[in-house]
Amino acid sequence: MINVHSIDELAQRLAALVPPDLAQARDDMAATFRSALQSGLRGLDLVTREEFDVQRCVLLRTREKIEELEQKIFALERSLGGGPELPPKH
């Protein structure tokens, strides 16, 4: 998930956008922004890039294994005389 430093930095940047005549409320607004950002991000069910990449690799290996098994099934069906002439294309 997003790190706390990034949330704090974003909250500070948002607070910096507050007009100068409301500078006294800037710290309170930064805390409010930080809280709102953390709350919103918790509800998004995000994963890290590393977790995403691991799952992507698992999916690719699974896809390769399925294609390999499809080819074996095709060969078995063909050897038994009941399969199609050409293997399935993906």
N, C-alpha and C positions, 0 to 999 in steps of 0.2 A: 504494500500500500504506500501512499505518499508519506514522506517523512515529516516529522513535526516541524523541523526547521523551515521547510518549504511552506507549511501552513502559516507559521509565524511571519515569514517574510511577506507572503501574500496579504495577510491581515494588516501588516504595517503599511504596505503599499496602498491598500484600500483606505486606511485611516489617513494617509498623507493626502488623499484626494478631498478630504473634508475642507470646506472653506476656512480661511484663516480666522474669521471671527468666532469659529466654533473650536478653536485650538484646545481649549480647556477640556472639551469632551472627547478629544482625540484618543486618549488612552482607553477610556471606557468603550469607545467605538471599536478600537482595535481588538479589545477583549471580546466584544460582541461578534465582530467579524470572525475572529478565530473560532469561537464556539459554534457559530453557524456553519463555517467551513468544515469543521471536524464532524459535526452532526450530519451534514449533507453527504460527506464522503463515506461515512460509516454505512449509510444506507445503500450505497452503490454496488456493494459486493464485488469489489475490484480484486484483481490478482496482480502479483508482481510480474515484471517482464520475464524473470527467471522461471517462475511457475508456468507462464504461458509458453515459453520456449520448450520446457520439458514436456508439456502436454502435446505440443506440436510434433515433437520427435516421436512420442508414443503413437500418435495418430499416423504418422508417416510409416512407421514400422508395421503397424496394424494393417494399413492399406497394402503394403508390400506383401505381407503374409497372406492376406485375402486373395490377392492376385495370384500368388504362388499356388494356393490351394485350389483356386478356380482352374488353373492350368492342369493340376493333377487330376481333378474331377473330369475335365474335358478329355484328358488322355485315357482315363479309365473307361469313360463312356464310349470313347471311340474304339478302344480295344475290345469292348463287349459288343460292339456293333450297333449301339443305340444312340450314339451321340451325334451332334451336328458336325458338318464338314469342317467348319472353321471355328477357332476358339473365340470366345466373346471379346469384343474390343471395348476399352474404357476411354 
